[in-house]
């Protein structure tokens, strides 16, 4: 369930993913350990996109 959601958000938020690739690379350990935090960030950007 988490993996599927992660794939969907990754596709829909690819613009944010590309722009934030530096942070993703530097914080890859945080990304793996703090996946909940990453998902919240993706949801936040998705909400902004949806409202816009």
Backbone torsions as a table, in degrees:
resi	resn	phi	psi	omega
1	UNK	NA	-47.5	178.8
2	UNK	-64.6	-41.3	-179.3
3	UNK	-63.5	-45.2	-179.7
4	UNK	-61.4	-46.9	179.3
5	UNK	-60.6	-41.1	-179.9
6	UNK	-61.3	-42.3	179.2
7	UNK	-64.2	-43.8	-178.2
8	UNK	-63.5	-47.9	-178.0
9	UNK	-66.5	-33.6	-179.5
10	UNK	-65.1	-40.1	179.9
11	UNK	-68.2	-45.3	-175.5
12	UNK	-71.7	-30.0	-177.7
13	UNK	-105.3	33.1	-174.1
14	UNK	-63.5	-31.4	177.2
15	UNK	-61.0	-48.9	178.2
16	UNK	-63.7	-37.5	-179.7
17	UNK	-60.2	-45.7	-178.9
18	UNK	-67.0	-43.5	-178.1
19	UNK	-66.9	-31.2	-177.5
20	UNK	-98.9	19.7	-175.1
21	UNK	-65.5	-31.4	177.1
22	UNK	-61.8	-47.9	177.8
23	UNK	-62.3	-39.8	-178.5
24	UNK	-63.1	-43.2	-179.4
25	UNK	-67.2	-46.2	-177.4
26	UNK	-69.2	-33.0	-176.5
27	UNK	-109.4	35.5	-174.8
28	UNK	-64.3	-33.5	177.3
29	UNK	-66.1	-44.7	176.0
30	UNK	-60.8	-38.3	-180.0
31	UNK	-61.0	-42.4	-178.3
32	UNK	-73.5	-46.7	-175.4
33	UNK	-75.6	-31.9	-176.0
34	UNK	-108.7	47.5	-174.8
35	UNK	-61.1	-31.4	177.5
36	UNK	-60.8	-42.0	179.3
37	UNK	-64.5	-42.3	179.3
38	UNK	-62.4	-42.6	-179.0
39	UNK	-63.7	-40.0	178.6
40	UNK	-61.9	-40.6	179.0
41	UNK	-63.2	-44.0	179.0
42	UNK	-63.1	-43.0	178.7
43	UNK	-61.4	-41.2	179.3
44	UNK	-59.4	-48.0	178.9
45	UNK	-66.9	-37.2	-179.8
46	UNK	-64.7	-41.2	178.1
47	UNK	-60.7	-43.8	179.0
48	UNK	-61.2	-45.3	-179.9
49	UNK	-62.9	-41.7	-177.1
50	UNK	-66.3	-41.8	179.5
51	UNK	-66.1	-41.5	179.2
52	UNK	-65.9	NA	NA
